[in-house]
Amino acid sequence: MDYVFPHRSLTVLETISDLGLVFFLFLVGLELDLKAILRTGGSALAIAAAGICAPFIGGVGVSFVLHSTIAGGSSFAPFLIFMGVAMSITAFPVLARILAERRLLTTDVGQMAMAAAAVNDVVAWILLALAVALSGSNKGPLVAVYVLLCGGFFVLVMIFIVQKIMVKLASRVVDNEPINEILVVITLAGVLIAGFATDAIGIHSIFGGFIFGLVIPKDGPFAALIIEKIEDFVTILMLPLYFAASGLKTNINSIKDGQSFGLLLLVILTACAGKILGTFVVAYFYKMSMRKSLTLGFLMNTKGLVELIVLNIGKDKKVLNDEIFAIMVLMALFTTFITTPVVVALYKPARTSVPYTRRMLYVPHEKLATTDLELRLLACVHGMPNVHAIINLVEALRGTRRHPLYLYILHLLELSERPSSIMKVQRVRRNGRPFWDQEHHDMDSIVVAFEAFGQLSKVTVCPMTTISRFVDMYEDICVTANDKRAAMIVLPFHKHARPYMHDGTWESHSAGLRQVNQKVLLHAPCSVGILVDRGIGVMSLASSFVNQRIAVLFYGGPDDREALAIGYRMAEHPGVKLKVYRFLLGDPVDQHHVEMTPLETESGSAEHDTGLEDTGDSSGTDYQSVLSFGSKFSLGHDMFDYMITEVDRNEESKLDEQCLAMAKQNFTVPGASNEGDSVSKKSISYEETTVNEPIGFALTMARMEDLSLLIVGRGRKPSPLLASFAGKHAVYPELGPVGEALTVTALSEIGCSLLVVQQHDPELAIIPPPSTKVVDVTSPKSGGLQLSPSLVVVTGPASSPAVVQATKDDQS
């Protein structure tokens, strides 16, 4: 260790780490809203008080034991307070991160935990300042009094003078504009001055940074912009140095005998019992259920980095020796490690689902007369590069007044490790779900673009924002689609063509976005379309007098029928002409026909692999790679792995013919101009082709110069034409064989964009196992349903009963 951290380097390491700690506590203060703390309700105050007093009293009791055994050389008064603070503190930043990752930050339990933790945090720092002041009492009691008085005067100056100055500076910051660098310099200089002032007083420099962050106004964008400016520098560069310095101070070997291990167990039990039981009793008294109260207790027991700060200050002040320091560090690690798994096991927030019947655009012929033909579309965007293509696609789907379109825009943001993500989550989530209240929505450029489109096109647009980790983002998309009764989800492809580059190269947003698309395809409650934008937008439909050509490649099967239904919807637009290409198998059936049947296991169920009963040449197909719908898993991301059940080819052919009837008859589709006048035009043409190479012919069609958009089915239940691709190597299996071939082709050869469609099928969708109780309630005609403080408010038209899923505990 001397080679890695020589003794002469420790002073420099500790100085830099302490400087980073000052800025970190400044960030913690920025995350705390002083006005919100002052408005904290009685229940949160009572829970915070119990969460402080109970473990503090337990810490005092443990202090007598520790002081009489292994800490006899330190002053008892500061030792007692340090132990009480270490036992009672709740790490606000760590708690916020846990709640955000588990989607609990804005649930009733999460909000209560955050409010109580904020109060706990402020009180703990006050007690710690008292402990630091008392640690200098060996120089005389008047010194401690002087330190406390000066500290109180410093706080008053910060609240009544510095805060007003910062409010004036913050008022100069405008939304959606970069912050002036001079304001950043003034703010960072203020952090250093405040830290120097408290250090000169005799408390600790971190208190100055914390109080300065606390008094900065949180109303406007100023606080969030300051966090974004310095969070990487602090959390990535400076803070790890503090962890390294703290680790060097921790001597685990000092816990070497039975007495030390016994004291470690005593400290852990006392800290957990005091915090959990104290919080549980008060929360239960305020009518929270037993499960929620216990969950709240474990959340308030979170320690982490803030605990290490307290312990390091105590060690620097010679209040804690090496053995007690090591015991308390292990206690902090243990209490933090158990929080997430225990909370996940105890508490699952209520889920709300609104049952609806139209989960796809395709409507069987016999149900056409009784089906509501309004279209509810959920379009997801990751950033501005997706906006133009999505707007043009939605314009083509706009339909007529008799078939209105309701557009829901979900802006997907990644929940990163940065502190600013927590502030964003609090703004854009309500009750743990995506936030779609437009009155409080931050008006960013994406929202402005779609709202302008809605006003010009007379389309109802509802913008929403969600912040999640990529691994969980699909849940937000699926829940939102279900809540809004969407018939289709539109996802942007995780890559887009480089603008002004015609070499076929792609720009990738993130590998996580591809995982989001793949999971949505598995779990979506409705049909899904993946839009591959070639960098020129889908089309330009500014005028109804400009004809745009859209083509649908029809091979057969549910996904292709859904693709054709989308094409029919687009054909209602006065600026669109639709061309339907129907492909038929050219060779005799006995050579290439593949019958898809699930492979029976020993237990008689199709649970694992499925077999393909080959009546001809297999062409190298790896049939063990094909899955039945009962498998519920995907083999990997490098093969076409169809999820199939037994297919009745006669029934499939009948459904295909019914769907193609409109195109075959060159059907006259009622259109509507922008003024709503009915017009008629023959907007659909049909061509039937017999092919042996379906992919090659698709590429030929895509190379037409005047083509704007190509629509294909993903082929999850493939026709005999495409079944032979099962198990073949794939670059983008989420697009299916046809979609992949069109995507990997160079932009110089294919200029049109691509929409790959998967039809909703409840037999093929992978539904998570039910872990909730279903309760039926009736939705009032007003469209709003207030269920209870722990459930979600269902908004929107009340055309059907609302089904509210809640845990048994939520119904108590």
Buried (B, 14 or more C-beta within 10 A) or exposed (E): EEEEBEEEEEEEBBEBBBBBBBBBBBBBBBBBBBEEBEEBEEBBBBBBBBBBBBBBBBBBBBBEBBBEBBBEEBBBBBBBBBBBBBBBBBBBBBBBBBBBBBBBBBBBBBBBBBBBBBBBBBBBBBBBBBBBBBBBBEEEEEBBEBBBEBBEEBBEBBBEEBBEEBBEBBEEBEEEEEBBEEBBEEBBEBBBEBBEBBBEBBBBBBBBBBBBBBBBBBEBBBBBBBBBBBBEEBBEEBBEBBEBBBEBBBEEEBBEEEEBEEBBEBBBEBBBBBBBBBBBBBBBEBEBBEBBBBBBBBBBBBBBBBBBBBBBBBBBBEBBBBBBBBBBBBBBBBBBEBBBEBBEEBBBBBBBBBEBEBBBBBBEEEEEEEEBBBBBBBBBBBBEBBBBBBBBBBBBBBBBEEBBBBBBBBBBBBBEEBBBBBBBBBBBBBBBBBBBEEEEBBEBEBBEBBBEBBEEBEBEBBBBBBBBBBEBBBBBBBBBBBBBBBBBBBBBBBBBBBEEEBEBEBEEBEEEBBBBBBBBBBBBBBBBBBBBBBBBBBBBBEEBEEBBBBBBBBBBBBBBBBBBBBBBBBBBBBBBBBBBBBBBBEEEEEEBBBBBBBBEEEEEEBBBBBBBEBEBEEEEBBBBBBBBBBBBEBBEBEBBBBBBBEBEBEEBEEBBEEBBEBBEEEBEBEBBEEEEEEEEBEBBBBEEEEBEEBBEBBBEBBEBEEBBBBBBBBBBBBBBBBBBBBBBEBEBBBBBBBBBBBBEBEBEEBBBBBBBBBBBBEEBBBEEEEEBBEBEEEBEEEEEBEBEEBBBEBBBEBEEEBBBBBBEBBBE
